[in-house]
């Protein structure tokens, strides 16, 4: 069985931390940008994850 540490980035192994990101979506003929969205961010590579509940509101 593979052990996973939820606090480590699956891409680079860096530590995931709470932070903020910019959420961008291309909707019909418009680009929508939402800044300062709560996210989990890798301290090493910068990859970002937005929780499902946050994305529903965004």
Secondary structure, 3 states (H helix, E strand, C coil): CCCCCCCECCCCCCEEEEEEEEEEEEECCEEEEEEEEEEEEECCCCCEECCHHHHHHC
